């Protein structure tokens, strides 16, 4: 329930509670809130176990599509394209292509820096590739 609530947010809530409720009523409010959350959690776990008993093996059949749906909810468009269209190969997006030579292929050695000849135009430096800009 509060899985994405960090320590900073908790501190802000305690300070707001201290200002709104005051130091004498804040401990009682925290106890009441903790008891209510614990009771709600017990009700949910009891309902889940009752449903599991009533449905038996069919309960797992219901959980499988829900887990797939949960995976899809967390998927970004980029991850969906990578998974379904590119078979998990994200080199198109990251710009990290495999330039290693294949078996039997020899990479030519690159010569060191050379001064351009008087009649030629200087070589253009390779521009960096930003995959997120496309």
FIGUMAR-613669 format. One line per field, with one value per residue (C-alpha): residue in three letters; x, y, z. Coordinates in steps of 0.05 Angstrom, whole numbers, plus 32768, in hexadecimal, padded with zeros to 4 digits. Example, Ala and Ser with C-alpha at 12.3 -4.5 7.8 and 13.67 -1.06 7.14 Angstrom:
<pts>
type <- [ALA | SER] $
px <- [80F6 | 8111] $
py <- [7FA6 | 7FEB] $
pz <- [809C | 808F] $
</pts>
This chain:
<pts>
type <- [UNK | UNK | UNK | UNK | UNK | UNK | UNK | UNK | UNK | UNK | UNK | UNK | UNK | UNK | UNK | UNK | UNK | UNK | UNK | UNK | UNK | UNK | UNK | UNK | UNK | UNK | UNK | UNK | UNK | UNK | UNK | UNK | UNK | UNK | UNK | UNK | UNK | UNK | UNK | UNK | UNK | UNK | UNK | UNK | UNK | UNK | UNK | UNK | UNK | UNK | UNK | UNK | UNK | UNK | UNK | UNK | UNK | UNK | UNK | UNK | UNK | UNK | UNK | UNK | UNK | UNK | UNK | UNK | UNK | UNK | UNK | UNK | UNK | UNK | UNK | UNK | UNK | UNK | UNK | UNK | UNK | UNK | UNK | UNK | UNK | UNK | UNK | UNK | UNK | UNK | UNK | UNK | UNK | UNK | UNK | UNK | UNK | UNK | UNK | UNK | UNK | UNK | UNK | UNK | UNK | UNK | UNK | UNK | UNK | UNK | UNK | UNK | UNK | UNK | UNK | UNK | UNK | UNK | UNK | UNK | UNK | UNK | UNK | UNK | UNK | UNK | UNK | UNK | UNK | UNK | UNK | UNK | UNK | UNK] $
px <- [8000 | 8037 | 806D | 8083 | 8082 | 80C9 | 80E7 | 80E5 | 809A | 808F | 80B5 | 808A | 804B | 8062 | 8073 | 802F | 800E | 8035 | 801F | 7FD6 | 7FC9 | 7FFC | 802F | 7FFB | 7FCC | 7FFF | 8014 | 7FCB | 7FBD | 7FFA | 7FE3 | 7F9C | 7FB6 | 7FE6 | 7FAE | 7F7F | 7FB2 | 7FC2 | 7F78 | 7F6D | 7FA9 | 7F8D | 7F4A | 7F6B | 7F96 | 7F59 | 7F30 | 7F6A | 7F70 | 7F25 | 7F24 | 7F5E | 7F39 | 7EF8 | 7F17 | 7F4D | 7F7B | 7F53 | 7F6E | 7FB3 | 7F92 | 7F76 | 7FB9 | 7FDF | 7FBC | 7FC0 | 800B | 8012 | 7FE8 | 8016 | 8053 | 8032 | 8020 | 8069 | 8080 | 8095 | 8089 | 80D3 | 80D4 | 8095 | 80B5 | 80F6 | 80D3 | 809F | 80BC | 8107 | 810A | 812C | 8164 | 8167 | 81A5 | 8179 | 8168 | 81AA | 81D7 | 8203 | 8209 | 8234 | 826E | 8299 | 82B2 | 8291 | 82B7 | 82EA | 82E2 | 831D | 8315 | 8344 | 8375 | 8368 | 83A3 | 83B9 | 83A6 | 83BF | 83C2 | 8393 | 83B2 | 83B1 | 837A | 834A | 8314 | 831C | 82F5 | 82B7 | 82B7 | 8282 | 8247 | 822E | 81ED | 81B7 | 8182 | 8151 | 8150 | 8132] $
py <- [8000 | 8031 | 800F | 804E | 807A | 808C | 80A6 | 80EE | 80EA | 80C8 | 8101 | 8135 | 8111 | 810D | 8158 | 8169 | 813C | 815E | 81A2 | 818F | 8161 | 817A | 8153 | 8137 | 8118 | 8101 | 80BF | 80A9 | 80BA | 8091 | 8056 | 805A | 805E | 8023 | 7FF9 | 800A | 7FF8 | 7FB6 | 7FA5 | 7FB4 | 7F89 | 7F50 | 7F56 | 7F53 | 7F17 | 7EF4 | 7F01 | 7EE8 | 7EA8 | 7E9D | 7EA8 | 7E78 | 7E43 | 7E4D | 7E4C | 7E18 | 7E0E | 7E40 | 7E78 | 7E71 | 7E75 | 7EB8 | 7ED1 | 7EC2 | 7EF7 | 7F29 | 7F20 | 7F29 | 7F69 | 7F82 | 7F76 | 7F9D | 7FD7 | 7FE3 | 7FDE | 801E | 8027 | 801E | 7FDC | 7FC4 | 7FD1 | 7FB0 | 7F72 | 7F66 | 7F82 | 7F7C | 7F3C | 7F5E | 7F7D | 7FC6 | 7FD9 | 8003 | 8030 | 8030 | 8039 | 8000 | 7FD6 | 7F98 | 7FAB | 7F70 | 7F48 | 7F06 | 7EC5 | 7EC7 | 7F12 | 7F3F | 7F87 | 7FB5 | 7FDA | 8024 | 8051 | 8085 | 80CE | 80EB | 8132 | 8140 | 8147 | 818E | 8180 | 8157 | 816D | 815B | 811F | 812F | 8116 | 80E2 | 8103 | 80E5 | 80BD | 80CD | 8096 | 80BC | 80F8 | 80D0] $
pz <- [8000 | 8013 | 7FEA | 7FC6 | 8004 | 8018 | 8058 | 8040 | 8034 | 8077 | 809A | 8076 | 808C | 80D4 | 80D4 | 80B6 | 80EA | 8121 | 8109 | 80FE | 8139 | 816A | 8193 | 81C5 | 8191 | 815D | 817F | 8187 | 813D | 8127 | 8152 | 8136 | 80EE | 80F8 | 8117 | 80DE | 80A9 | 80CD | 80D2 | 8088 | 8076 | 80A0 | 807D | 8038 | 804A | 8067 | 8028 | 7FFD | 8024 | 8023 | 7FD7 | 7FD0 | 7FF8 | 7FD1 | 7F8C | 7F98 | 7F5B | 7F32 | 7F5E | 7F3E | 7EF9 | 7F0D | 7F28 | 7EE8 | 7EBC | 7EF4 | 7EFA | 7EAE | 7EB3 | 7EEB | 7EBE | 7E86 | 7EB4 | 7EC4 | 7E7C | 7E59 | 7E0E | 7E02 | 7E28 | 7E04 | 7DC0 | 7DD5 | 7DF0 | 7DBB | 7D7A | 7D85 | 7DAE | 7DE8 | 7DBF | 7DD4 | 7DAC | 7D7F | 7DB9 | 7DDE | 7DA1 | 7DB8 | 7D7A | 7D78 | 7D4A | 7D5E | 7D23 | 7D15 | 7D0F | 7CD7 | 7CCD | 7CDB | 7CF0 | 7CCA | 7CF5 | 7CF6 | 7CE5 | 7D17 | 7D10 | 7CCF | 7CB6 | 7C7C | 7C38 | 7C1B | 7BE8 | 7C13 | 7C42 | 7C8C | 7CA6 | 7CCC | 7D14 | 7D25 | 7D45 | 7D86 | 7D81 | 7DB4 | 7DB3 | 7DDE | 7DAE | 7D76] $
</pts>
